[in-house]
């Protein structure tokens, strides 16, 4: 497990190799079975480990997980966390790959979020940039039945292969990626010459 000093984040995984449940264990919030004691009675928990298992059933596996470090010990095991998922055929992709990202907490500090998109690897230190976000679910932790959110998450995962096929078709038909940037460069050079 890596600690990012000034960022106050615990990280497990490198973003390219699949993580086992045992490797996720140091991130206690992923396994929380109940919300933080400070949560109100109307708070509804979405158990992150259920989401991990659901995605595994759809062929998506964790490749990196992060958890916010906490100062207040009462928040430990309930804090914000994020998990990145990939499918086996894209695990070792170097340039761009489809990913699902789940963000959650069990202490009322964040909504339950799932994002799907094409992720580009901007540099060797692991910086990622979303090339295309094609779906997102964001739910406040109140006023719903947790089972309904798990069902929506399942449908989200089931729909991603069709969306990925459309993205691939679009990328095949897309003009040369160097074209637009060359035009922009020419336009900027022209503006500089006029001044």
C-alpha positions as CSV (number, residue, x, y, z in Angstrom):
1,X,0.0,0.0,0.0
2,X,1.3,3.4,-1.0
3,X,0.7,6.6,1.0
4,X,0.6,9.9,-1.0
5,X,1.9,12.2,1.8
6,X,0.4,15.6,1.0
7,X,-2.7,14.1,-0.7
8,X,-3.7,12.0,2.3
9,X,-4.7,9.0,0.3
10,X,-3.9,5.3,0.7
11,X,-3.5,3.5,-2.6
12,X,-3.6,-0.2,-3.5
13,X,-2.7,-1.4,-7.0
14,X,-1.0,0.1,-10.0
15,X,-4.0,0.5,-12.4
16,X,-2.9,-2.3,-14.7
17,X,-3.0,-5.6,-12.6
18,X,-6.1,-7.0,-11.1
19,X,-6.5,-6.8,-7.3
20,X,-7.8,-9.7,-5.2
21,X,-10.2,-9.2,-2.3
22,X,-7.2,-9.8,0.0
23,X,-5.3,-7.0,-1.6
24,X,-8.2,-4.6,-1.0
25,X,-8.4,-5.5,2.7
26,X,-6.2,-2.6,3.9
27,X,-8.9,-0.3,2.7
28,X,-11.5,-0.9,5.5
29,X,-14.1,1.4,3.9
30,X,-14.5,-1.0,1.0
31,X,-15.7,-3.7,3.4
32,X,-18.0,-1.5,5.7
33,X,-21.1,-3.5,6.6
34,X,-22.9,-0.5,8.2
35,X,-22.7,3.3,7.9
36,X,-20.8,5.4,10.3
37,X,-22.5,5.8,13.7
38,X,-22.8,9.5,13.1
39,X,-25.0,9.0,10.0
40,X,-28.7,9.8,10.4
41,X,-31.5,7.3,10.4
42,X,-32.5,8.4,6.8
43,X,-29.0,7.5,5.5
44,X,-29.0,4.5,3.1
45,X,-25.7,2.6,2.7
46,X,-24.5,1.2,-0.6
47,X,-22.0,-1.5,0.4
48,X,-18.9,-1.1,-1.8
49,X,-17.9,-4.7,-1.6
50,X,-21.3,-5.7,-3.1
51,X,-20.5,-3.4,-6.0
52,X,-17.1,-5.0,-6.4
53,X,-18.6,-8.5,-6.5
54,X,-21.4,-7.4,-8.9
55,X,-18.9,-5.9,-11.3
56,X,-16.7,-9.1,-11.1
57,X,-19.8,-11.0,-12.2
58,X,-19.9,-8.8,-15.3
59,X,-16.2,-9.2,-16.1
60,X,-14.9,-6.0,-14.5
61,X,-12.2,-6.3,-11.8
62,X,-10.4,-3.8,-9.6
63,X,-7.1,-2.5,-10.8
64,X,-6.6,0.3,-8.3
65,X,-8.3,1.4,-5.1
66,X,-7.8,4.5,-3.0
67,X,-9.1,5.5,0.4
68,X,-8.9,8.9,2.1
69,X,-6.8,9.0,5.2
70,X,-8.7,10.3,8.3
71,X,-7.6,12.3,11.3
72,X,-10.8,11.5,13.3
73,X,-10.6,7.8,14.3
74,X,-14.4,7.6,14.3
75,X,-14.5,8.0,10.5
76,X,-11.9,5.2,9.9
77,X,-13.5,2.5,7.9
78,X,-16.3,4.7,6.6
79,X,-14.4,7.4,4.6
80,X,-14.3,8.3,0.9
81,X,-12.9,5.7,-1.3
82,X,-12.5,5.1,-5.1
83,X,-12.0,1.9,-7.1
84,X,-11.0,1.7,-10.8
85,X,-12.2,-1.4,-12.7
86,X,-11.1,-2.9,-16.0
87,X,-11.9,-6.0,-18.1
88,X,-9.3,-8.7,-18.6
89,X,-8.7,-7.8,-22.3
90,X,-7.8,-4.2,-21.4
91,X,-5.8,-4.7,-18.2
92,X,-2.4,-4.1,-19.8
93,X,-3.4,-1.3,-22.2
94,X,-0.8,1.4,-22.3
95,X,-2.6,4.3,-24.1
96,X,-6.3,4.2,-23.7
97,X,-8.8,1.8,-22.1
98,X,-12.4,1.6,-20.9
99,X,-12.8,1.9,-17.2
100,X,-15.5,2.1,-14.6
101,X,-14.7,4.2,-11.5
102,X,-16.8,3.9,-8.3
103,X,-16.6,6.5,-5.6
104,X,-18.4,6.0,-2.3
105,X,-18.3,6.7,1.4
106,X,-20.3,5.5,4.4
107,X,-19.9,8.6,6.6
108,X,-22.2,11.1,4.6
109,X,-19.2,12.9,3.0
110,X,-19.9,11.9,-0.6
111,X,-22.6,10.6,-2.9
112,X,-22.4,7.1,-4.4
113,X,-21.0,7.6,-7.9
114,X,-20.2,5.3,-10.9
115,X,-18.6,6.7,-14.0
116,X,-17.7,4.9,-17.2
117,X,-15.4,6.2,-19.9
118,X,-12.3,5.8,-22.0
119,X,-9.3,6.6,-19.9
120,X,-6.0,7.9,-21.5
121,X,-2.7,7.6,-19.7
122,X,-1.2,11.0,-19.8
123,X,2.2,10.3,-18.3
124,X,4.3,7.6,-16.7
125,X,3.5,8.7,-13.1
126,X,-0.1,7.3,-13.5
127,X,-1.9,10.6,-14.4
128,X,-5.2,9.6,-16.1
129,X,-7.4,11.8,-18.3
130,X,-10.9,10.9,-19.3
131,X,-11.0,10.7,-23.1
132,X,-14.7,10.2,-23.2
133,X,-17.2,9.8,-20.4
134,X,-20.1,7.8,-21.6
135,X,-22.2,7.2,-18.5
136,X,-22.5,8.3,-14.9
137,X,-24.7,7.5,-11.9
138,X,-24.7,9.8,-8.8
139,X,-27.0,9.1,-5.9
140,X,-27.3,10.7,-2.5
141,X,-27.4,8.3,0.4
142,X,-31.0,8.9,1.3
143,X,-34.5,8.2,0.1
144,X,-33.9,4.9,-1.8
145,X,-33.7,1.2,-1.3
146,X,-30.0,0.0,-1.5
147,X,-31.2,-3.0,-3.6
148,X,-32.5,-0.6,-6.3
149,X,-29.0,1.0,-6.5
150,X,-27.4,-2.4,-6.8
151,X,-29.9,-3.2,-9.6
152,X,-29.1,0.1,-11.4
153,X,-25.4,-0.6,-11.0
154,X,-25.9,-4.1,-12.6
155,X,-27.7,-2.5,-15.6
156,X,-24.9,0.1,-15.9
157,X,-22.3,-2.7,-16.2
158,X,-24.4,-4.7,-18.6
159,X,-24.8,-1.7,-21.0
160,X,-21.1,-0.8,-21.2
161,X,-20.2,-3.4,-23.9
162,X,-22.7,-1.9,-26.4
163,X,-21.5,1.6,-25.6
164,X,-17.8,0.5,-26.0
165,X,-18.7,-0.9,-29.5
166,X,-20.2,2.5,-30.5
167,X,-17.0,4.3,-29.2
168,X,-14.8,1.9,-31.2
169,X,-16.9,2.5,-34.3
170,X,-16.7,6.3,-33.8
171,X,-12.9,6.1,-33.4
172,X,-12.6,4.1,-36.6
173,X,-14.5,6.8,-38.5
174,X,-12.9,9.8,-36.8
175,X,-10.6,12.0,-38.9
176,X,-6.8,11.9,-38.3
177,X,-6.2,13.0,-34.7
178,X,-3.3,15.2,-35.9
179,X,-5.5,17.1,-38.2
180,X,-7.4,19.3,-35.8
181,X,-4.3,20.1,-33.7
182,X,-2.4,21.1,-36.9
183,X,-5.2,23.4,-37.8
184,X,-5.2,24.9,-34.3
185,X,-1.5,25.4,-34.5
186,X,-1.7,27.2,-37.8
187,X,-4.5,29.4,-36.4
188,X,-2.4,30.3,-33.4
189,X,0.7,31.0,-35.5
190,X,-1.4,33.3,-37.7
191,X,-2.7,35.2,-34.7
192,X,0.8,35.7,-33.4
193,X,2.0,37.0,-36.8
194,X,-0.8,39.6,-37.0
195,X,0.2,41.2,-33.6
